[in-house]
Amino acid sequence: MENRELDIKPYTQAQLAKLYNKSTRTIYRWLKKIEYKVGRPNGYIYDVNQVELIFSIWDLPENTNEITH
């Protein structure tokens, strides 16, 4: 398995949907299921700590080439 790297930074639900190649509605439903662990976003944005937790729960997205520098 290849070593994947990505930027851990704040993301919106739409950005997470793009990373995971899912619809925003699907990501919304997935996030609702783990909201008790992750917490609610600040406005529309999940902060760095929340994103790290999301990635640890869901594993890293396959689509990392779109977000690496």
C-alpha positions as CSV (number, residue, x, y, z in Angstrom):
1,M,0.0,0.0,0.0
2,E,1.4,3.4,-0.9
3,N,2.1,6.1,1.7
4,R,-0.5,8.8,1.3
5,E,-0.1,12.3,2.6
6,L,-2.5,15.2,2.8
7,D,-2.8,18.6,4.3
8,I,-4.6,18.6,7.6
9,K,-6.5,21.9,7.4
10,P,-10.0,23.1,8.0
11,Y,-12.5,21.7,5.5
12,T,-16.2,22.3,4.6
13,Q,-18.6,19.5,4.0
14,A,-18.4,20.2,0.3
15,Q,-14.6,19.9,0.4
16,L,-14.9,16.6,2.3
17,A,-17.4,15.4,-0.2
18,K,-14.9,16.1,-3.0
19,L,-12.1,14.4,-1.1
20,Y,-14.1,11.2,-0.5
21,N,-15.7,11.4,-4.0
22,K,-19.2,11.4,-2.5
23,S,-22.2,13.7,-2.7
24,T,-22.6,16.4,-0.1
25,R,-25.8,14.8,1.1
26,T,-23.9,11.5,1.7
27,I,-21.2,13.3,3.6
28,Y,-23.8,15.2,5.6
29,R,-25.4,11.9,6.6
30,W,-22.1,10.3,7.5
31,L,-21.1,13.4,9.6
32,K,-24.4,13.3,11.5
33,K,-23.7,9.7,12.6
34,I,-20.4,10.8,14.1
35,E,-21.3,14.2,15.3
36,Y,-21.3,13.1,18.9
37,K,-17.5,12.4,18.5
38,V,-16.5,15.1,16.1
39,G,-18.8,17.9,17.2
40,R,-20.6,20.5,15.1
41,P,-18.7,22.6,12.5
42,N,-17.9,26.2,13.3
43,G,-20.3,27.8,10.8
44,Y,-19.6,25.6,7.7
45,I,-16.1,24.7,8.5
46,Y,-14.6,21.7,10.5
47,D,-11.5,22.8,12.3
48,V,-8.1,20.9,12.1
49,N,-8.8,18.8,15.2
50,Q,-12.2,17.8,13.9
51,V,-10.7,16.9,10.4
52,E,-8.0,14.8,12.1
53,L,-10.7,12.9,14.0
54,I,-12.9,12.5,10.8
55,F,-9.9,11.1,8.9
56,S,-9.1,8.7,11.8
57,I,-12.7,7.5,11.9
58,W,-13.2,7.2,8.1
59,D,-9.6,6.5,7.1
60,L,-7.8,8.8,4.7
61,P,-9.6,9.6,1.5
62,E,-8.4,7.9,-1.7
63,N,-8.5,11.2,-3.5
64,T,-5.5,12.7,-1.8
65,N,-3.8,14.0,-5.0
66,E,-6.3,16.9,-5.2
67,I,-5.3,18.3,-1.8
68,T,-1.6,17.7,-1.6
69,H,0.9,20.3,-2.6
